[in-house]
Amino acid sequence: MKAKGVEFCEEPREEEYGTVVVFEDIYGNRWDLYQNK
């Protein structure tokens, strides 16, 4: 995703339910992307 210009707000982190990373869209909205364990 970084190669396509996606700006991540933080490094991926581990939560009890899976891995989470936050990114912003072109309008400044923040989105949580997560992968279940």
C-alpha positions as a Python dict, from the first residue, in 0.01 Angstrom:
ca = {
    (1, 'M'): (0, 0, 0),
    (2, 'K'): (290, 237, 70),
    (3, 'A'): (404, 191, -289),
    (4, 'K'): (64, 326, -403),
    (5, 'G'): (101, 640, -188),
    (6, 'V'): (-101, 539, 117),
    (7, 'E'): (-3, 747, 423),
    (8, 'F'): (3, 545, 744),
    (9, 'C'): (-51, 735, 1071),
    (10, 'E'): (136, 484, 1289),
    (11, 'E'): (322, 156, 1278),
    (12, 'P'): (115, -164, 1286),
    (13, 'R'): (33, -277, 1640),
    (14, 'E'): (-80, -603, 1796),
    (15, 'E'): (-412, -607, 1981),
    (16, 'E'): (-582, -903, 2149),
    (17, 'Y'): (-805, -951, 1841),
    (18, 'G'): (-535, -908, 1573),
    (19, 'T'): (-300, -663, 1399),
    (20, 'V'): (-413, -302, 1346),
    (21, 'V'): (-278, -14, 1138),
    (22, 'V'): (-432, 332, 1084),
    (23, 'F'): (-414, 520, 754),
    (24, 'E'): (-565, 838, 607),
    (25, 'D'): (-759, 869, 283),
    (26, 'I'): (-721, 1165, 45),
    (27, 'Y'): (-985, 1359, 240),
    (28, 'G'): (-809, 1324, 576),
    (29, 'N'): (-1041, 1055, 712),
    (30, 'R'): (-866, 798, 928),
    (31, 'W'): (-933, 429, 876),
    (32, 'D'): (-840, 130, 1090),
    (33, 'L'): (-730, -170, 888),
    (34, 'Y'): (-707, -491, 1083),
    (35, 'Q'): (-632, -858, 1037),
    (36, 'N'): (-797, -1105, 1273),
    (37, 'K'): (-585, -1356, 1460),
}
